[in-house]
């Protein structure tokens, strides 16, 4: 490029010299005239070529320096976000551990309650048995990847649904749809369970005109879709209690799946709708 710039400038200058030379002079005189100007032309050509090269280089050096600074800032931002996420996860995990109680005492007590309640009410005894399964599941350690088989999480969703059906004197106004073959996939524990539990905790499931919906599906590619839609209970602490559990769920999803999930929430004064999509 330097050589090309040099040649282009020299050719252009020579062409201009040819134009401004007296057109009536003979060819020999023209060449003599060009020869006298050649030294100056060479000097100017070299000067402007070097000057333009330094100007071009300075511009690109500044550009690459800005790019390097922007890249460094982006890297620092990523590290900062990662550190904040790890802190939030630690806080969430700590809150989870603080809620745990001695498993031995818990299951002994539940077995005792089951044996006593069974004689009085089989439905109540069944609730105790289902609750025991749920508690045992919640205290079970996950694998090295921090995940459990998806079908085990879904089994506990079914237990939760059954417990709540037995709780109500009137039929539970809830439509459920569980589709797919989850046996080959894994998920971090208690995500689906917590979101479904919020449905029973904060949703109005007694209105036949506005039944709640719970739809869960997983395809052969490991794409999980969860839809929960319900009528809200008229309680003043709805947002405070609901947002706490949801915040912990988001923190765990951010840590385990990063950009491999999407959680959207839409709500009105009366209804609440949640959509969760995860690439397992």
Secondary structure, 3 states (H helix, E strand, C coil): CHHHHHHHHHHHHHHHHHHHCCCCCCHHHHHHHHHHHHHHHHHHHHHHHHHHHHHHHHHHHHHHHHHHHHHHHHHHHHHHHHHHHHHHHHHHHHHHHHCCCCHHHHHHHHHHHHHHHCCCCHHHHHHHHHHHHHHHHHCCCCCCCCCEEHHHHHHHHHHHHHHHHHHCCCCCCEEEEEEECHHHCEECCCHHHHHHHHHHHHEECCCHHHCEEEEEEECCCCEEEEEEEEEECCCCCHHHHHHHHHHHHHHHHHHHHHHHEEEEEEECCCEEEEEEEEEC
